[in-house]
């Protein structure tokens, strides 16, 4: 299988998941191309809809979950294992 299969769908999902999380948190998103086809309570319901609409083709189905903010952490600095010597 081509490594780029579903790349468009993955990128589309990733670029919209934060906005969708407010409305569809916990649901399963069905993405085909650059379109949100729908959201569903279960992964199997999303898959059934994909089969009904598109047949057996690659589609992106992923659960919409809020993404945590990325925080840079420096454990060695916080634990005092690295000391800044300004002299």
Secondary structure as the mmCIF struct_conf table of DSSP 4:
data_model
#
loop_
_struct_conf.conf_type_id
_struct_conf.id
_struct_conf.beg_label_comp_id
_struct_conf.beg_label_asym_id
_struct_conf.beg_label_seq_id
_struct_conf.end_label_comp_id
_struct_conf.end_label_asym_id
_struct_conf.end_label_seq_id
TURN_TY1_P TURN_TY1_P1 UNK A 3 UNK A 6
HELX_RH_AL_P HELX_RH_AL_P1 UNK A 7 UNK A 24
TURN_TY1_P TURN_TY1_P2 UNK A 25 UNK A 26
STRN STRN1 UNK A 28 UNK A 32
TURN_TY1_P TURN_TY1_P3 UNK A 33 UNK A 34
STRN STRN2 UNK A 35 UNK A 40
BEND BEND1 UNK A 41 UNK A 42
HELX_RH_AL_P HELX_RH_AL_P2 UNK A 43 UNK A 54
BEND BEND2 UNK A 56 UNK A 56
STRN STRN3 UNK A 60 UNK A 63
HELX_LH_PP_P HELX_LH_PP_P1 UNK A 66 UNK A 70
HELX_RH_AL_P HELX_RH_AL_P3 UNK A 75 UNK A 78
TURN_TY1_P TURN_TY1_P4 UNK A 79 UNK A 80
BEND BEND3 UNK A 82 UNK A 82
#
